[in-house]
Amino acid sequence: MSENETNAAEHRRQVLYWRLLARLFDPQEQPALEAASVAVVDDLGLPTALLDPNVSVDNVVQRHPELAAELSGVMAPPETDAPDEPVGPDEVRRAALASKLLLNVFGTGTGSVSAGQLGRWQSDAGWLERALGHEPGQLRGRPGSGGLSGVLGDLEGDLVRRMRLREVLADPALASKLTPSMSLIEQLLRDKHNLSGVALANAKALIRRYVDEVAEVLRTQVEQTSVGTVDRSVPPKRVFRNLDLDRTIWKNLPNWNPQDGRLYVDRLFYRHTARRTTPARMIVVVDQSGSMVNSMVNCTILASIFAGLPRVEVDLIAYDTRAIDLTPWVQDPFEVLLRTKLGGGNDGPVALAMARPKIVDPRNTVLVWISDFYEFDRSQPLFDGLEAVHRSGVKLIPVGSVNSSGHAEVNPWFRQRFKDLGTPVISGHIRKLVFELKNFLT
């Protein structure tokens, strides 16, 4: 490629990015940049719909299905560090596709938002996540958690807040277009006391859908390993599925007949499959203050799944400045969420006072405490209480948050003291909590 061609490609790429910046900070069209950008995408053989922020990525792909594969991974970082290449037509093309994704996701504007607009944004955000090499929804973490994940979470939360949600819920046609998401569920839980009739019924249906979807994912993670260790005192069942073929061959090798090339088996060996389980108690304490909504939702669902396992007793306590025992409804996370009242501050010692009487057999009890540990003025009393519980033999698992993104913001004072105690705070990814709990139960 000649130097002139390289310079021309670089100029066209800059036109697209300057146009993107102008649109993000000022939705009014800049005629010169708009005309130049149209010329660029025309020259690349791309549809001009890429320049229209009112056209969703789904619509573009529906009209031009060949772009679907090109959009996936278009913004993913290279696997290896490579020297800078001269800008060519391929880089300009990638800039045009990336600009479409960035404009649709970050150019959210102001004013009220309809259910359709929220659904379109969520779909466009999914395309952006695919472009970055992730699955849709994977980068939308807890609002305020930092990084791109937090930014997308903040944007989604802002769109939900700008919706006339009560009006949408009162209209079954509009409510049916809502896609359950963590931000939407948070809004529904905060506003549920102001809803009635059709609006309340639609809100409950959305919460139920979200709970069922998350439960299906978590149940798969929990059931990947069995609870309990193999009990060799119980004779194995002599059925074909338990046949230990390798051991049977090894034990019968003396019966090998080289003349006819046959192995004569006079004894079959079977695997032990019975498992020894000790009744275990799991006490889950969840901070339900405003910063922990994501964890509240995920942990109630996770607690219900473990409560369904044999010989596992689960208690569930939620707290802010007061504590509430949700154990009677632990089997039904939907009912638990309807009984929570999000918001308020943190008073951990109140929850610990409710949890302590439930500890009957410390060596066979796990206490999962999910919080950001930003207490009012009672940090030392809470830590002293948790330390005493740990030293009594209880398995203490402090968790900064429980979400799909893995982000966890924790009071540094508590983080260091838990580390010194030998019970470091889990990173926050829900898979790690599942792993820790499975280890305790096996």
C-alpha positions in Angstrom: 0.0 0.0 0.0 1.4 3.4 -1.0 2.0 6.2 1.5 -0.9 8.2 -0.1 -3.3 5.3 0.3 -2.3 4.9 3.9 -2.8 8.6 4.6 -6.2 8.5 3.0 -7.3 5.5 5.0 -6.1 7.2 8.2 -8.0 10.3 7.3 -11.2 8.3 6.7 -10.9 6.5 10.0 -10.4 9.9 11.8 -13.6 11.2 10.1 -15.6 8.3 11.5 -14.2 8.7 15.0 -14.6 12.5 15.1 -18.2 12.1 13.9 -18.7 9.5 16.7 -17.4 12.0 19.3 -19.5 14.8 18.0 -22.7 12.7 18.1 -21.9 11.4 21.7 -21.4 14.9 23.1 -23.9 16.8 20.9 -26.8 14.8 19.3 -27.2 17.5 16.6 -25.8 16.6 13.3 -22.6 18.2 12.0 -23.3 18.5 8.3 -19.6 18.3 7.2 -18.8 15.3 9.3 -22.1 13.5 8.4 -21.5 14.0 4.7 -17.9 12.8 4.9 -18.9 9.8 7.0 -21.6 8.8 4.4 -19.0 8.9 1.7 -16.7 6.7 3.7 -19.2 3.9 4.4 -20.4 4.1 0.8 -16.9 3.6 -0.4 -16.5 0.6 2.0 -19.7 -1.0 0.6 -21.3 -0.7 4.1 -25.0 0.3 4.7 -25.5 3.9 5.7 -27.8 2.6 8.5 -24.6 2.2 10.4 -24.6 6.0 10.9 -28.1 6.2 12.2 -28.3 5.9 16.0 -32.1 5.3 15.7 -31.5 2.0 13.8 -30.7 -0.9 16.1 -27.8 -3.3 15.4 -30.4 -6.1 15.2 -32.1 -4.2 12.3 -28.8 -3.7 10.5 -27.9 -7.4 10.8 -31.4 -8.4 9.8 -31.0 -6.5 6.5 -27.3 -7.4 6.1 -26.8 -10.8 7.7 -23.3 -11.0 6.4 -22.3 -8.3 9.0 -23.1 -10.5 12.0 -19.9 -12.5 11.9 -17.9 -9.4 11.2 -19.3 -7.5 14.2 -18.5 -10.4 16.6 -15.0 -9.8 18.0 -14.5 -6.6 15.9 -13.2 -4.8 19.0 -11.6 -7.7 20.8 -7.9 -7.0 21.8 -5.3 -8.9 19.8 -4.1 -12.2 21.3 -0.4 -11.2 21.0 1.3 -7.8 20.9 2.0 -7.1 17.2 3.8 -4.1 15.7 1.6 -1.3 14.5 0.4 -1.9 10.9 -0.3 0.9 8.4 -3.9 1.9 8.4 -5.7 0.3 5.5 -9.3 -0.4 4.3 -9.8 -3.2 6.9 -9.0 -0.8 9.8 -11.4 1.8 8.4 -14.1 -0.8 8.1 -13.6 -1.9 11.7 -13.8 1.7 12.7 -17.2 2.1 11.0 -18.6 -1.0 12.7 -17.1 -0.1 16.1 -18.5 3.4 15.8 -22.0 2.0 15.3 -21.8 -0.1 18.4 -20.4 2.7 20.6 -22.9 5.3 19.4 -25.9 3.0 20.0 -24.7 2.0 23.4 -23.2 5.2 24.8 -25.4 7.7 23.0 -28.4 7.2 25.3 -29.5 10.9 25.4 -31.8 12.2 28.1 -35.5 12.2 28.9 -38.0 9.4 29.4 -37.4 5.9 28.0 -39.9 3.4 26.6 -39.8 -0.3 27.2 -39.0 -0.8 23.5 -36.0 1.6 23.8 -34.7 -0.2 26.8 -35.0 -3.5 25.1 -33.2 -2.2 22.0 -30.4 -0.8 24.2 -29.9 -4.1 25.9 -29.7 -5.9 22.6 -27.2 -3.3 21.3 -25.2 -3.7 24.5 -25.1 -7.4 23.8 -23.6 -6.8 20.4 -21.0 -4.5 21.9 -20.1 -7.3 24.4 -19.8 -9.8 21.6 -17.6 -7.3 19.7 -15.3 -7.2 22.7 -15.1 -11.0 22.8 -17.6 -11.7 25.6 -21.0 -13.2 25.9 -24.0 -10.9 26.0 -24.7 -9.7 29.5 -21.2 -10.7 30.7 -19.9 -7.2 31.0 -23.0 -5.6 32.6 -21.9 -5.7 36.3 -23.1 -4.0 39.3 -23.6 -0.2 38.8 -20.7 1.7 40.3 -18.4 -1.4 40.3 -15.8 0.3 38.1 -14.4 -0.4 34.6 -16.4 -1.0 31.5 -18.6 -3.5 33.4 -19.6 -0.8 35.8 -20.2 1.8 33.1 -22.6 -0.5 31.2 -24.3 -1.3 34.5 -24.7 2.4 35.2 -26.1 3.1 31.8 -28.6 0.3 32.0 -29.7 1.4 35.5 -30.1 5.0 34.3 -32.3 3.9 31.4 -34.5 1.8 33.7 -34.8 4.8 36.1 -35.9 7.0 33.2 -38.6 4.6 32.2 -42.2 5.5 33.2 -42.1 2.0 34.7 -45.5 2.1 36.5 -47.2 3.1 33.2 -45.4 0.4 31.3 -46.3 -2.3 33.9 -49.9 -1.3 33.8 -50.0 -2.0 30.0 -49.7 -5.8 29.4 -48.6 -5.2 25.8 -45.7 -2.9 26.9 -44.8 -5.0 29.9 -44.5 -8.1 27.7 -41.7 -6.4 25.8 -39.6 -5.9 29.0 -36.5 -8.1 29.2 -35.7 -9.1 32.8 -32.3 -7.7 33.9 -30.7 -7.0 37.2 -31.3 -3.3 36.9 -35.0 -3.8 36.1 -35.4 -6.3 38.9 -33.8 -3.7 41.3 -36.3 -1.1 40.2 -39.2 -3.5 40.6 -38.1 -4.5 44.1 -37.7 -0.9 45.1 -41.1 0.2 43.7 -43.2 -3.0 44.5 -45.0 -1.3 47.4 -46.4 1.4 45.1 -47.8 -1.1 42.5 -51.2 -2.8 42.5 -53.5 -4.6 40.2 -52.2 -5.4 36.7 -49.0 -3.5 37.3 -48.2 -5.6 40.4 -49.1 -8.8 38.6 -46.8 -7.9 35.7 -44.0 -6.9 38.1 -44.2 -10.3 39.9 -44.2 -12.1 36.5 -41.0 -10.3 35.5 -39.3 -11.1 38.9 -40.4 -14.7 38.6 -38.9 -15.0 35.0 -35.6 -13.6 36.1 -35.4 -15.8 39.2 -36.1 -18.9 37.1 -33.5 -18.0 34.5 -30.8 -17.3 37.1 -31.8 -20.4 39.1 -31.3 -22.6 36.0 -27.7 -21.4 35.6 -26.9 -21.7 39.3 -28.5 -25.1 39.6 -26.2 -26.4 36.9 -23.1 -25.1 38.7 -24.2 -26.6 42.0 -25.1 -30.0 40.6 -21.8 -30.4 38.7 -20.4 -32.4 41.7 -22.2 -34.7 44.2 -22.5 -33.9 47.8 -20.7 -36.3 50.2 -17.7 -38.7 50.0 -18.0 -42.3 48.8 -19.0 -44.6 51.7 -17.0 -47.8 51.2 -18.7 -49.5 54.1 -21.8 -49.9 51.9 -21.5 -52.8 49.3 -21.7 -51.5 45.7 -24.8 -52.2 43.7 -24.1 -55.0 41.2 -25.5 -53.3 38.2 -23.9 -52.7 34.8 -23.6 -48.9 35.2 -21.4 -49.5 38.3 -19.1 -52.0 36.6 -15.4 -51.1 37.1 -14.1 -52.4 33.8 -10.4 -51.5 34.4 -10.2 -53.1 37.8 -12.1 -56.2 36.5 -9.6 -56.7 33.7 -6.6 -56.1 36.0 -7.8 -58.5 38.7 -8.5 -61.2 36.1 -5.2 -61.0 34.1 -4.0 -64.3 35.6 -6.8 -65.9 33.7 -5.4 -64.8 30.3 -5.1 -67.7 27.9 -2.5 -67.0 25.2 -3.4 -70.1 23.2 -6.9 -68.9 22.3 -6.3 -65.2 23.0 -9.1 -64.9 25.6 -9.4 -63.4 29.1 -11.6 -65.6 31.3 -13.3 -63.5 33.9 -14.3 -65.3 37.1 -15.0 -62.2 39.2 -16.6 -58.9 38.4 -15.7 -55.7 40.3 -18.1 -52.8 40.9 -17.6 -49.1 41.9 -18.9 -47.9 45.2 -21.4 -45.2 44.6 -23.1 -44.8 48.0 -22.2 -41.5 49.6 -21.7 -40.7 53.3 -23.3 -37.4 54.1 -23.4 -35.6 57.5 -26.3 -33.2 58.1 -24.8 -29.8 57.4 -26.2 -26.4 58.4 -25.7 -23.4 56.2 -26.5 -19.9 57.5 -26.5 -17.3 54.8 -26.6 -13.6 56.0 -27.1 -11.1 53.2 -26.7 -7.3 53.5 -29.8 -5.9 51.8 -28.7 -2.2 51.8 -28.8 -0.3 48.6 -25.3 -1.2 47.4 -25.9 -5.0 47.6 -29.0 -5.6 45.5 -27.2 -7.8 43.0 -26.0 -10.0 45.9 -29.4 -10.1 47.5 -31.0 -11.5 44.4 -28.3 -14.1 43.6 -27.9 -15.3 47.2 -31.6 -15.9 47.8 -31.6 -18.0 44.7 -28.4 -19.8 45.6 -29.7 -20.5 49.1 -32.9 -22.1 47.8 -30.9 -24.4 45.6 -28.7 -25.6 48.4 -31.8 -26.0 50.6 -33.1 -28.5 48.1 -30.0 -30.8 48.6 -30.4 -33.8 50.8 -29.3 -33.4 54.5 -28.5 -29.7 54.1 -30.4 -27.3 56.4 -30.3 -23.7 55.2 -31.1 -20.5 57.1 -31.4 -17.2 55.4 -31.1 -13.8 57.1 -31.3 -10.4 55.4 -30.4 -7.1 57.2 -29.8 -3.4 56.8 -30.3 -1.5 60.1 -32.7 -4.4 61.1 -32.5 -8.1 60.5 -35.3 -10.3 59.1 -35.3 -14.1 59.3 -36.4 -15.4 55.8 -35.8 -19.0 56.5 -39.5 -20.1 56.2 -39.4 -19.0 52.6 -35.9 -20.1 51.7 -37.2 -22.7 49.3 -38.8 -20.0 47.2 -36.5 -17.1 46.3 -39.4 -15.3 44.6 -41.2 -15.1 47.9 -38.0 -14.1 49.7 -37.5 -11.2 47.3 -41.0 -9.9 47.7 -40.4 -9.8 51.5 -37.2 -7.8 51.3 -37.0 -4.0 51.7 -34.0 -2.7 49.9 -32.1 0.3 51.1 -30.9 1.7 54.4 -27.6 1.3 56.1 -25.6 -1.5 57.6 -25.8 -2.9 61.2 -24.1 -6.3 61.1 -24.2 -7.0 64.8 -28.0 -7.1 64.7 -27.9 -9.8 62.1 -25.2 -11.7 63.9 -27.4 -11.7 67.1 -30.1 -13.4 65.0 -27.7 -15.9 63.4 -25.9 -17.1 66.6 -28.7 -19.1 68.1 -28.9 -21.1 64.9 -25.4 -22.4 65.5 -25.9 -25.8 67.3 -23.0 -27.9 65.9 -20.2 -25.4 65.0 -18.0 -28.0 63.3 -20.7 -28.8 61.0 -21.9 -25.3 60.2 -20.9 -22.8 57.6 -21.7 -19.1 58.0 -21.8 -17.2 54.6 -21.7 -13.4 55.3 -22.3 -11.3 52.1 -21.7 -7.6 52.5 -19.5 -4.7 51.5 -18.8 -4.4 55.2 -19.3 -0.6 55.3 -20.9 -0.5 58.7 -22.3 2.5 60.6 -20.0 2.8 63.6 -19.9 -0.8 64.7 -17.1 -2.3 62.6 -15.1 -3.6 65.6 -18.1 -5.3 67.3 -19.1 -7.0 64.1 -15.6 -8.3 63.4 -15.1 -9.4 67.0 -18.4 -11.3 66.8 -17.5 -13.0 63.5 -14.0 -13.8 64.8 -15.5 -15.5 67.9 -17.9 -17.6 65.6 -14.9 -18.6 63.5 -12.8 -19.7 66.5 -15.7 -21.8 67.8 -15.3 -24.1 64.8 -17.8 -22.6 62.3 -16.6 -22.4 58.7 -16.7 -18.6 58.0 -17.0 -17.4 54.4 -17.0 -13.6 54.1 -18.1 -12.5 50.6 -17.7 -9.0 49.2 -20.6 -9.4 46.7 -22.1 -12.2 44.7 -22.6 -11.4 41.0 -21.8 -12.6 37.5 -19.1 -10.1 36.8 -16.8 -10.9 39.8 -16.5 -7.3 41.0 -16.5 -6.8 44.7 -16.0 -3.6 46.6 -15.2 -4.3 50.3 -14.3 -2.0 53.2 -10.4 -2.3 53.3 -10.4 -2.4 57.1 -12.5 -5.6 57.1 -10.7 -7.1 54.1 -7.3 -6.9 55.9 -8.6 -8.3 59.1 -10.4 -11.3 57.4 -7.1 -12.0 55.6 -5.2 -12.0 58.9 -7.8 -14.3 60.4 -7.3 -16.8 57.6 -10.7 -16.3 56.1 -10.0 -14.0 53.2 -13.0 -12.4 51.4 -14.1 -14.2 48.3 -13.5 -12.3 45.1 -17.2 -11.9 44.5 -17.7 -14.2 41.5 -20.7 -16.5 42.2 -18.8 -19.5 40.9 -16.2 -19.2 43.6 -18.9 -19.1 46.3 -20.5 -22.3 44.9 -17.0 -23.9 44.9 -16.4 -23.0 48.5 -19.8 -24.3 49.6 -19.4 -27.5 47.7 -16.1 -28.1 49.4 -17.6 -27.7 52.8 -20.5 -30.1 52.0 -18.3 -32.9 50.5 
